[in-house]
């Protein structure tokens, strides 16, 4: 599988959890008790999201893939 870079956003919520999402994949988000856990989980969520939808991301322009 090719490697791609997706922008991610990680924010700490009012309960102290870290919420992670990627704005270019609608509905792809997760959370973790630590920043590191949220980062690991969003990477897994992106992989699973793309696999589940069988999305080919070849059509996404390289401009949108840059962080």
DSSP file (Angstrom, degrees, kcal/mol; ACC not computed):
  #  RESIDUE AA STRUCTURE BP1 BP2  ACC     N-H-->O    O-->H-N    N-H-->O    O-->H-N    TCO  KAPPA ALPHA  PHI   PSI    X-CA   Y-CA   Z-CA
    1    1 A X              0   0    0      0, 0.0     2,-0.0     0, 0.0     0, 0.0   0.000 360.0 360.0 360.0 137.9    0.0    0.0    0.0
    2    2 A X        -     0   0    0      1,-0.1     2,-0.4     0, 0.0     0, 0.0  -0.320 360.0-116.0 -70.0 154.6    1.3    3.5   -0.9
    3    3 A X        +     0   0    0     -2,-0.0     2,-0.3     2,-0.0    -1,-0.1  -0.807  35.4 179.8 -94.4 133.6    2.1    6.0    1.9
    4    4 A X        -     0   0    0     -2,-0.4     2,-0.5     2,-0.0    61,-0.0  -0.929  22.5-134.4-128.8 154.6    0.0    9.1    2.0
    5    5 A X        -     0   0    0     -2,-0.3     2,-0.4    60,-0.1    -2,-0.0  -0.953  22.0-175.0-111.1 125.2    0.0   12.1    4.3
    6    6 A X        -     0   0    0     -2,-0.5     2,-0.2    61,-0.0    59,-0.1  -0.947  29.0-115.3-116.9 139.0   -3.3   13.4    5.6
    7    7 A X        -     0   0    0     -2,-0.4    17,-0.4    57,-0.4     2,-0.3  -0.501  37.2-167.7 -68.5 140.1   -3.7   16.6    7.7
    8    8 A X        -     0   0    0     14,-0.2     2,-0.4    -2,-0.2    14,-0.2  -0.942  14.6-150.6-129.0 154.6   -4.9   15.8   11.2
    9    9 A X  E     -A   21   0A   0     12,-3.0    12,-2.2    -2,-0.3     2,-0.5  -0.991  10.9-173.0-123.2 129.4   -6.3   17.9   14.0
   10   10 A X  E     +A   20   0A   0     -2,-0.4     2,-0.3    10,-0.2    10,-0.2  -0.987  10.6 171.4-125.5 122.9   -5.9   16.9   17.6
   11   11 A X  E     -A   19   0A   0      8,-2.5     8,-3.5    -2,-0.5     2,-0.5  -0.947  32.3-123.7-129.2 149.2   -7.6   18.9   20.3
   12   12 A X  E     -A   18   0A   0     -2,-0.3     6,-0.2     6,-0.2     2,-0.1  -0.819  31.7-146.5 -92.2 126.9   -8.1   18.4   24.0
   13   13 A X    >   -     0   0    0      4,-3.2     3,-1.8    -2,-0.5    -1,-0.0  -0.264  31.1 -93.0 -88.5 178.7  -11.7   18.4   25.1
   14   14 A X  T 3  S+     0   0    0      1,-0.3    -1,-0.1     2,-0.1    -2,-0.0   0.673 124.5  55.6 -67.1 -17.5  -13.3   19.6   28.3
   15   15 A X  T 3  S-     0   0    0      2,-0.1    -1,-0.3     0, 0.0     3,-0.1   0.402 120.7-105.0 -94.0   1.4  -13.1   16.1   29.8
   16   16 A X  S <  S+     0   0    0     -3,-1.8     2,-0.2     1,-0.3    -2,-0.1   0.463  78.5 129.9  90.8   2.0   -9.3   15.8   29.2
   17   17 A X        -     0   0    0     14,-0.0    -4,-3.2    -5,-0.0     2,-0.6  -0.588  58.7-123.9 -86.5 152.4   -9.5   13.4   26.2
   18   18 A X  E     -AB  12  32A   0     14,-3.0    14,-2.1    -6,-0.2     2,-0.5  -0.868  23.0-157.8 -96.9 123.9   -7.7   14.1   23.0
   19   19 A X  E     -AB  11  31A   0     -8,-3.5    -8,-2.5    -2,-0.6     2,-0.4  -0.895   9.8-168.2-105.9 126.0  -10.0   14.2   20.0
   20   20 A X  E     +AB  10  30A   0     10,-2.5    10,-2.5    -2,-0.5     2,-0.3  -0.917  13.0 159.3-119.1 140.5   -8.3   13.6   16.6
   21   21 A X  E     -AB   9  29A   0    -12,-2.2   -12,-3.0    -2,-0.4     2,-0.5  -0.967  33.3-134.9-149.0 164.1   -9.8   14.0   13.1
   22   22 A X    >   -     0   0    0      6,-1.6     3,-1.5     3,-0.4     6,-0.4  -0.981  15.0-151.3-123.6 118.7   -8.7   14.5    9.5
   23   23 A X  T 3  S+     0   0    0     -2,-0.5     3,-0.1     1,-0.3   -15,-0.1   0.678  90.4  57.8 -67.0 -18.9  -10.7   17.2    7.7
   24   24 A X  T 3  S+     0   0    0    -17,-0.4     2,-0.5     1,-0.2    -1,-0.3   0.524 100.1  61.1 -92.5  -2.2  -10.4   15.7    4.2
   25   25 A X  S X  S-     0   0    0     -3,-1.5     3,-1.8     3,-0.2    -3,-0.4  -0.890  88.2-136.7-121.7 100.7  -12.1   12.4    5.2
   26   26 A X  T 3  S+     0   0    0     -2,-0.5     3,-0.1     1,-0.3    -3,-0.1  -0.283  84.7  12.2 -59.0 131.5  -15.6   13.2    6.4
   27   27 A X  T 3  S+     0   0    0      1,-0.2     2,-0.9    -4,-0.0    -1,-0.3   0.541  89.0 129.6  82.2   7.7  -16.5   11.2    9.5
   28   28 A X    <   +     0   0    0     -3,-1.8    -6,-1.6    -6,-0.4     2,-0.3  -0.817  32.7 121.8-100.7 100.5  -13.0   10.0   10.3
   29   29 A X  E     +B   21   0A   0     -2,-0.9     2,-0.3    -8,-0.2    -8,-0.2  -0.969  26.0 167.1-152.8 164.0  -12.3   10.8   13.9
   30   30 A X  E     -B   20   0A   0    -10,-2.5   -10,-2.5    -2,-0.3     2,-0.3  -0.899  19.2-133.1-160.7-175.7  -11.3    9.1   17.2
   31   31 A X  E     -B   19   0A   0     -2,-0.3     2,-0.3   -12,-0.2   -12,-0.2  -0.964  12.6-172.1-148.2 166.1  -10.1   10.0   20.7
   32   32 A X  E     -B   18   0A   0    -14,-2.1   -14,-3.0    -2,-0.3     6,-0.1  -0.982  36.1-119.2-154.4 161.0   -7.5    8.9   23.2
   33   33 A X  S    S+     0   0    0     -2,-0.3     2,-0.3   -16,-0.2    -1,-0.1   0.773 102.2  33.1 -73.6 -26.1   -6.5    9.5   26.8
   34   34 A X  S  > S-     0   0    0    -16,-0.1     4,-2.3     1,-0.1     5,-0.2  -0.842  85.9-113.8-125.1 164.2   -3.1   10.8   25.7
   35   35 A X  H  > S+     0   0    0     -2,-0.3     4,-2.4     1,-0.2     5,-0.2   0.926 118.5  50.9 -59.8 -45.4   -1.9   12.8   22.6
   36   36 A X  H  > S+     0   0    0      1,-0.2     4,-2.5     2,-0.2    -1,-0.2   0.906 109.6  49.6 -61.3 -42.9    0.2    9.8   21.5
   37   37 A X  H  > S+     0   0    0      1,-0.2     4,-2.4     2,-0.2    -1,-0.2   0.908 111.0  49.5 -63.4 -41.8   -2.8    7.4   21.8
   38   38 A X  H  X S+     0   0    0     -4,-2.3     4,-2.3     2,-0.2    -2,-0.2   0.900 110.9  50.5 -63.4 -40.5   -5.0    9.8   19.8
   39   39 A X  H  X S+     0   0    0     -4,-2.4     4,-1.8     2,-0.2    -2,-0.2   0.925 111.9  46.7 -64.0 -45.2   -2.3   10.0   17.1
   40   40 A X  H  X S+     0   0    0     -4,-2.5     4,-1.9     1,-0.2    -2,-0.2   0.904 113.6  49.4 -62.9 -41.2   -2.0    6.2   16.9
   41   41 A X  H  X S+     0   0    0     -4,-2.4     4,-2.7     1,-0.2    -2,-0.2   0.867 108.1  51.4 -69.8 -36.1   -5.7    5.8   16.7
   42   42 A X  H  X S+     0   0    0     -4,-2.3     4,-2.4     2,-0.2    -1,-0.2   0.875 108.2  53.1 -70.2 -33.7   -6.3    8.4   14.0
   43   43 A X  H  X S+     0   0    0     -4,-1.8     4,-1.9     2,-0.2    -2,-0.2   0.932 113.2  43.5 -62.6 -44.0   -3.7    6.7   11.9
   44   44 A X  H  X S+     0   0    0     -4,-1.9     4,-2.8     1,-0.2     5,-0.2   0.898 111.8  54.0 -66.0 -40.4   -5.5    3.4   12.3
   45   45 A X  H  X S+     0   0    0     -4,-2.7     4,-2.8     2,-0.2    -2,-0.2   0.893 107.4  50.7 -62.3 -40.2   -8.9    5.1   11.7
   46   46 A X  H  X S+     0   0    0     -4,-2.4     4,-2.5     2,-0.2     5,-0.3   0.945 111.9  47.2 -62.2 -48.1   -7.7    6.6    8.4
   47   47 A X  H  X S+     0   0    0     -4,-1.9     4,-2.3     1,-0.2    -2,-0.2   0.934 116.0  44.0 -59.3 -47.3   -6.5    3.2    7.2
   48   48 A X  H  X S+     0   0    0     -4,-2.8     4,-3.0     2,-0.2     5,-0.2   0.882 111.9  53.5 -66.7 -38.4   -9.7    1.4    8.3
   49   49 A X  H  X S+     0   0    0     -4,-2.8     4,-1.7    -5,-0.2    -1,-0.2   0.931 112.6  43.1 -61.9 -46.9  -11.9    4.2    6.8
   50   50 A X  H  X>S+     0   0    0     -4,-2.5     5,-1.8    -5,-0.2     4,-0.8   0.903 115.9  48.5 -67.1 -40.6  -10.2    4.0    3.4
   51   51 A X  H ><5S+     0   0    0     -4,-2.3     3,-0.5    -5,-0.3    -2,-0.2   0.925 110.4  50.8 -65.1 -44.4  -10.2    0.2    3.4
   52   52 A X  H 3<5S+     0   0    0     -4,-3.0    -1,-0.2     1,-0.3    -2,-0.2   0.861 117.8  38.3 -63.3 -36.2  -13.9   -0.1    4.5
   53   53 A X  H 3<5S-     0   0    0     -4,-1.7    -1,-0.3    -5,-0.2    -2,-0.2   0.517 101.8-134.1 -91.3  -6.0  -15.0    2.3    1.7
   54   54 A X  T <<5 +     0   0    0     -4,-0.8     2,-0.4    -3,-0.5    -3,-0.2   0.908  40.4 178.0  51.0  46.0  -12.5    0.9   -0.8
   55   55 A X      < -     0   0    0     -5,-1.8     2,-0.7    -6,-0.2    -1,-0.2  -0.625  26.5-148.9 -82.4 133.0  -11.6    4.4   -1.7
   56   56 A X    >   -     0   0    0     -2,-0.4     3,-0.6    -3,-0.1     4,-0.0  -0.916   8.2-166.6 -96.5 119.0   -8.9    5.0   -4.3
   57   57 A X  G >   +     0   0    0     -2,-0.7     3,-1.3     1,-0.2    -1,-0.1   0.224  59.7 105.9 -95.3  16.9   -7.2    8.2   -3.3
   58   58 A X  G 3  S+     0   0    0      1,-0.2    -1,-0.2     3,-0.0    -3,-0.0   0.790  74.9  60.6 -61.8 -26.4   -5.4    8.6   -6.6
   59   59 A X  G <  S+     0   0    0     -3,-0.6     2,-0.3     2,-0.1    -1,-0.2   0.629  79.3 101.3 -79.9 -12.8   -7.8   11.3   -7.5
   60   60 A X  S <  S-     0   0    0     -3,-1.3     5,-0.1     1,-0.1    -3,-0.0  -0.575  79.7-118.4 -75.2 128.8   -6.9   13.6   -4.6
   61   61 A X    >>  -     0   0    0     -2,-0.3     3,-0.9     1,-0.1     4,-0.7  -0.309  15.6-120.5 -67.1 151.5   -4.7   16.3   -5.7
   62   62 A X  H 3> S+     0   0    0      1,-0.2     4,-0.7     2,-0.2     3,-0.5   0.778 110.2  66.9 -63.2 -27.4   -1.2   16.5   -4.2
   63   63 A X  H >4 S+     0   0    0      1,-0.2     3,-0.6     2,-0.2    -1,-0.2   0.875 100.5  49.0 -61.7 -37.0   -2.0   20.0   -2.9
   64   64 A X  H <4 S+     0   0    0     -3,-0.9   -57,-0.4     1,-0.2    -1,-0.2   0.698 105.9  58.1 -76.2 -18.8   -4.7   18.6   -0.5
   65   65 A X  H 3< S+     0   0    0     -4,-0.7     2,-0.2    -3,-0.5    -1,-0.2   0.605  83.5  98.9 -87.6 -11.6   -2.3   15.9    0.8
   66   66 A X    <<        0   0    0     -4,-0.7   -59,-0.1    -3,-0.6    -3,-0.0  -0.558 360.0 360.0 -80.3 140.3    0.4   18.4    2.0
   67   67 A X              0   0    0     -2,-0.2    -1,-0.1   -61,-0.1   -59,-0.1   0.420 360.0 360.0 -89.0 360.0    0.3   19.2    5.7
